[in-house]
Amino acid sequence: MARPQWNGVFPAVTTQFNADESLNIPATQKLMERLIQGGVHGFIMLGTVGENCSLRPEEKRKVLSAAKEVVNGRIPVLSGVAEFTTAEAAQYGRDAAKIGIDGLMALPGMVYKSDTRETLQHFRAIARASDLPIMIYNNPPVYGVDVKPETFAELASEKTIVAIKESSDDPRRITDLHNLHGDRFILFCGVDDLLLESSALGIEGWVSGLTDVFPEESVALWNLCQAGRFAEARALYRWFTPLLHLDTSPKLVQYIKLGQQVVGLGSEKVRAPRLELAGEERAQVIALYEKALATQPKLSGAKSAVA
C-alpha cells in the first residue's frame, strides 16, 4: 500500500461529555475545529486521552462518524483500537474503515498482558481485518506489553502496519528503530515531555496530549524542532515542560481536560471511574496552567518555522 502522509502534530483528542456523562458530540466537533485552526496535522480519536475504554461500542462509532464529518478530508483522522479481545479489535477496524477513517492506532488487548507471540498475533489480526494503515502504539509503562525495536521486524511483512508510536519512555529506541528498520516505519514520539529529545534523534510525528490545551504552541514547538532551530525550541520547551509532564501521569485525562476548561477549549467532565480533580490536587494543576498563561511566550516566526 502507498505510504500515508502522516507527519507533524497529531493531538490525542479528548471526548467531550455533558454533565450527565453522555457524549457531547457538538462540543467534541467544536474542539476538533479549533485544533485544526491551531495548525495541527492530524487527529488521534479515541486514544487514552479520548477515554476509549470508557465508551460503549456504539458510542465509539458515533465519535468516529462525527470526526469524519467535521474534518471532511482536511487532515488524516486515526482511531485508537483498544478492545478486550482480538476479535473485537478486528471488527472495530472493519467498522472504522466503513465509516471512512484514515487509519488506526492499535493498542495491545486490554486487561490481559499478552506475551510477545500473543501480542504479535493480535496486531496481525487487526492489520488483516481491513486495508486501513496502522500505527502500533507501544507503551509498556502503561499497558505492561512491550514491543521492542528488534521485534518490529516480525511485523514488517504486514503492509498495512506503517507507523510506530514509541512511548517506552526511552528515547534511545528511536535510534535503535532507525538502525534496525531504516525508513520502513513512520516514527512518532508518544511522550509529550520527550518531544525535543526525540526530534533530535529523528521522528516524523508527535502524538500529543497537551496539544489539546495549547495547539499553537505545540505546532510552533514542532516546527522549530523540524527546522533545527533548537535554541529557540529549548526556550519554548522549558516553558511548556511543566505542563508536558502532566501527560505522563495516570491522571493525564483529568489533567488535560481541566486544562482545556481553564483555557476555554472544553470541559473537565470525565466519565467514571475517572472523577474530576478535587481539593489541593485540582488547585495545583490549575496553578500550573495559570502560570503558563501568565508567562505565555510570543510565537512570532516560530509558527511558520517550517514552510
C-alpha positions as CSV (number, residue, x, y, z in Angstrom):
1,M,0.0,0.0,0.0
2,A,1.1,3.6,-0.5
3,R,2.8,5.1,2.4
4,P,0.4,7.6,4.1
5,Q,1.4,11.2,4.6
6,W,1.5,11.1,8.4
7,N,3.7,13.7,9.8
8,G,3.6,16.6,12.3
9,V,1.4,17.1,15.4
10,F,-1.4,14.6,16.0
11,P,-3.3,15.5,19.2
12,A,-4.9,12.7,21.0
13,V,-8.3,14.4,21.0
14,T,-10.4,14.4,24.2
15,T,-14.0,13.2,24.0
16,Q,-16.3,15.8,25.5
17,F,-19.2,14.9,27.8
18,N,-22.3,16.5,29.1
19,A,-22.9,16.9,32.9
20,D,-24.7,13.5,32.9
21,E,-21.6,11.8,31.3
22,S,-23.4,11.4,27.9
23,L,-21.5,12.2,24.8
24,N,-21.3,15.8,23.8
25,I,-20.7,15.5,20.1
26,P,-21.2,19.2,19.2
27,A,-18.5,20.2,21.8
28,T,-16.2,17.5,20.5
29,Q,-16.6,18.7,17.0
30,K,-16.1,22.3,18.1
31,L,-12.8,21.3,19.8
32,M,-11.6,19.5,16.7
33,E,-12.3,22.6,14.5
34,R,-10.4,24.7,17.0
35,L,-7.4,22.3,16.8
36,I,-7.4,22.4,13.1
37,Q,-7.4,26.2,13.2
38,G,-4.5,25.9,15.5
39,G,-2.5,24.2,12.8
40,V,-2.4,20.5,13.8
41,H,-1.6,18.0,11.1
42,G,-3.8,15.0,12.1
43,F,-6.0,13.6,14.8
44,I,-6.0,10.5,17.0
45,M,-9.6,9.9,18.1
46,L,-10.4,7.6,21.0
47,G,-6.9,7.1,22.4
48,T,-6.3,7.0,26.1
49,V,-7.0,10.8,26.3
50,G,-10.2,10.2,24.3
51,E,-11.4,7.8,27.1
52,N,-11.7,4.9,24.6
53,C,-12.2,2.2,27.2
54,S,-15.0,4.2,28.9
55,L,-17.2,4.3,25.8
56,R,-19.7,1.8,24.6
57,P,-19.2,0.2,21.2
58,E,-21.9,2.3,19.6
59,E,-20.6,5.5,21.2
60,K,-17.1,4.9,19.7
61,R,-18.6,4.5,16.2
62,K,-20.6,7.7,16.7
63,V,-17.5,9.7,17.7
64,L,-15.7,8.4,14.6
65,S,-18.6,9.4,12.3
66,A,-18.6,12.9,14.0
67,A,-14.9,13.2,13.4
68,K,-15.2,12.2,9.8
69,E,-18.0,14.8,9.3
70,V,-16.2,17.8,10.8
71,V,-12.7,17.1,9.4
72,N,-14.0,16.5,5.8
73,G,-10.7,15.3,4.5
74,R,-8.6,18.3,5.6
75,I,-6.3,16.2,7.8
76,P,-5.9,12.5,8.5
77,V,-8.1,11.0,11.3
78,L,-6.9,7.9,13.1
79,S,-8.8,6.0,15.7
80,G,-7.4,4.2,18.7
81,V,-8.2,0.4,18.8
82,A,-8.4,-0.5,22.5
83,E,-10.5,-3.6,22.8
84,F,-10.5,-6.5,25.2
85,T,-10.3,-9.3,22.6
86,T,-8.6,-9.7,19.3
87,A,-11.9,-10.4,17.5
88,E,-13.4,-7.2,18.8
89,A,-10.3,-5.2,17.7
90,A,-10.5,-6.7,14.2
91,Q,-14.2,-5.9,14.0
92,Y,-13.6,-2.4,15.2
93,G,-11.0,-1.9,12.4
94,R,-13.5,-3.1,9.8
95,D,-16.1,-0.7,11.2
96,A,-13.7,2.2,11.2
97,A,-12.9,1.5,7.5
98,K,-16.6,1.6,6.6
99,I,-17.0,4.9,8.4
100,G,-14.2,6.3,6.3
101,I,-11.5,6.9,9.0
102,D,-8.0,7.2,7.5
103,G,-6.1,4.9,9.8
104,L,-5.8,3.1,13.1
105,M,-3.7,3.3,16.2
106,A,-3.6,-0.2,17.5
107,L,-3.0,-1.0,21.2
108,P,-2.5,-4.4,22.7
109,G,-5.5,-6.2,24.0
110,M,-6.8,-4.5,27.2
111,V,-6.5,-6.0,30.7
112,Y,-4.7,-9.2,29.8
113,K,-0.9,-8.7,29.5
114,S,0.0,-10.7,26.5
115,D,3.4,-12.2,25.8
116,T,5.3,-11.4,22.6
117,R,3.8,-14.2,20.5
118,E,0.3,-13.2,21.5
119,T,0.9,-9.5,21.0
120,L,2.2,-10.0,17.5
121,Q,-0.8,-12.2,16.6
122,H,-3.2,-9.5,18.0
123,F,-1.6,-6.8,15.8
124,R,-1.5,-9.1,12.7
125,A,-5.2,-9.8,13.1
126,I,-6.0,-6.1,13.2
127,A,-3.8,-5.5,10.2
128,R,-5.5,-8.2,8.2
129,A,-9.0,-7.1,9.1
130,S,-9.1,-4.1,6.8
131,D,-7.0,-2.1,4.4
132,L,-6.5,0.8,6.8
133,P,-2.9,1.8,7.5
134,I,-2.0,1.2,11.1
135,M,0.2,2.8,13.8
136,I,1.3,0.4,16.5
137,Y,1.1,2.1,19.9
138,N,3.9,0.8,22.1
139,N,3.6,2.0,25.7
140,P,5.0,-0.7,28.1
141,P,4.9,1.6,31.2
142,V,1.1,1.9,31.0
143,Y,-0.1,-1.3,29.3
144,G,2.6,-3.8,30.5
145,V,3.2,-5.1,27.0
146,D,6.5,-4.2,25.2
147,V,7.2,-4.5,21.5
148,K,11.0,-4.0,21.4
149,P,12.7,-2.4,18.4
150,E,14.0,-5.8,17.2
151,T,10.5,-7.4,17.5
152,F,9.1,-5.0,14.9
153,A,11.0,-7.0,12.3
154,E,8.3,-9.6,12.7
155,L,5.6,-7.1,11.8
156,A,7.4,-5.6,8.8
157,S,5.8,-8.0,6.4
158,E,2.3,-6.7,7.3
159,K,2.0,-4.0,4.6
160,T,-0.7,-2.1,6.5
161,I,1.4,-1.7,9.6
162,V,3.2,1.6,8.6
163,A,3.9,3.5,11.8
164,I,5.1,3.2,15.4
165,K,4.1,5.5,18.3
166,E,7.1,5.0,20.6
167,S,6.1,5.6,24.2
168,S,8.5,3.4,26.1
169,D,10.0,6.4,27.9
170,D,13.3,5.6,26.4
171,P,14.3,7.9,23.5
172,R,17.3,5.6,22.7
173,R,14.8,3.4,21.0
174,I,14.3,6.0,18.2
175,T,17.9,5.4,17.1
176,D,17.5,1.6,17.5
177,L,14.4,1.6,15.3
178,H,16.2,3.6,12.6
179,N,19.3,1.4,12.7
180,L,17.2,-1.8,12.6
181,H,14.5,-0.9,10.2
182,G,15.6,2.1,8.2
183,D,12.6,4.0,6.9
184,R,10.2,1.0,7.0
185,F,8.1,2.6,9.7
186,I,7.0,6.2,10.3
187,L,8.2,7.1,13.8
188,F,6.1,9.1,16.2
189,C,7.0,10.4,19.6
190,G,4.2,9.4,22.1
191,V,5.5,11.1,25.2
192,D,4.9,14.8,25.5
193,D,8.0,15.6,27.6
194,L,10.3,13.7,25.3
195,L,9.4,15.6,22.1
196,L,12.6,17.7,21.8
197,E,14.9,14.8,22.5
198,S,13.0,12.5,20.1
199,S,13.1,15.2,17.4
200,A,16.8,15.5,17.6
201,L,17.0,11.7,17.0
202,G,14.7,11.7,14.0
203,I,10.9,11.4,14.1
204,E,8.2,12.2,11.6
205,G,5.3,13.0,14.1
206,W,4.2,13.6,17.6
207,V,1.1,12.2,19.2
208,S,0.4,14.7,21.9
209,G,-1.9,15.2,24.8
210,L,-1.2,18.8,25.8
211,T,-1.8,20.0,22.2
212,D,-5.5,19.7,23.3
213,V,-4.8,22.7,25.6
214,F,-2.1,24.7,23.7
215,P,-2.4,23.8,20.0
216,E,-0.5,26.8,18.6
217,E,2.4,26.4,21.0
218,S,2.6,22.7,20.2
219,V,2.7,23.3,16.5
220,A,5.3,26.0,17.0
221,L,7.5,23.7,19.1
222,W,7.3,21.0,16.4
223,N,8.1,23.5,13.6
224,L,11.2,24.8,15.5
225,C,12.5,21.2,16.1
226,Q,11.9,20.2,12.5
227,A,13.8,23.3,11.3
228,G,16.7,22.5,13.6
229,R,16.2,25.8,15.5
230,F,17.0,24.0,18.8
231,A,18.0,27.1,20.8
232,E,14.5,28.6,20.2
233,A,12.9,25.2,20.6
234,R,14.5,24.8,24.0
235,A,13.2,28.1,25.3
236,L,9.6,27.2,24.3
237,Y,10.1,23.6,25.6
238,R,11.2,24.9,29.0
239,W,8.1,27.0,29.3
240,F,5.9,24.0,28.2
241,T,7.6,21.2,30.1
242,P,5.9,21.6,33.5
243,L,2.6,21.0,31.6
244,L,4.1,18.3,29.3
245,H,4.9,16.3,32.5
246,L,1.2,16.0,33.1
247,D,0.9,13.7,30.1
248,T,2.9,11.0,31.9
249,S,0.6,10.8,34.9
250,P,-2.1,8.1,35.4
251,K,-4.5,11.1,35.6
252,L,-3.4,12.6,32.3
253,V,-7.0,12.7,31.1
254,Q,-8.3,14.7,34.1
255,Y,-5.2,17.0,33.9
256,I,-5.6,17.7,30.2
257,K,-9.4,18.2,30.4
258,L,-9.0,20.5,33.3
259,G,-6.5,22.5,31.3
260,Q,-9.0,22.7,28.4
261,Q,-11.5,24.1,30.8
262,V,-9.1,26.7,32.1
263,V,-8.2,28.0,28.6
264,G,-11.8,27.7,27.3
265,L,-11.4,24.8,24.9
266,G,-13.5,22.2,26.6
267,S,-15.0,20.8,29.8
268,E,-13.2,19.0,32.6
269,K,-16.0,16.4,32.7
270,V,-14.8,12.8,32.6
271,R,-16.6,9.5,32.7
272,A,-16.4,7.4,35.9
273,P,-14.5,5.6,37.2
274,R,-12.4,8.7,36.5
275,L,-13.6,11.7,38.5
276,E,-12.9,15.4,38.1
277,L,-10.0,16.6,40.2
278,A,-10.7,18.0,43.7
279,G,-9.1,19.8,46.6
280,E,-5.4,20.6,46.6
281,E,-4.6,18.4,43.6
282,R,-7.1,20.4,41.5
283,A,-5.7,23.7,42.8
284,Q,-2.1,22.7,42.0
285,V,-3.0,21.8,38.4
286,I,-4.9,25.0,37.8
287,A,-2.0,26.9,39.2
288,L,0.3,25.3,36.7
289,Y,-2.0,26.3,33.8
290,E,-2.4,29.8,35.2
291,K,1.3,30.3,35.5
292,A,1.7,29.1,31.9
293,L,-0.9,31.5,30.7
294,A,0.8,34.4,32.6
295,T,4.1,33.6,31.0
296,Q,2.9,32.5,27.6
297,P,5.6,33.2,25.0
298,K,5.1,35.2,21.8
299,L,5.4,32.7,19.0
300,S,6.1,35.2,16.1
301,G,8.1,33.3,13.5
302,A,8.0,30.0,15.3
303,K,4.6,29.1,13.9
304,S,6.0,29.2,10.4
305,A,9.5,27.8,11.1
306,V,8.8,25.1,8.6
307,A,7.3,26.1,5.3
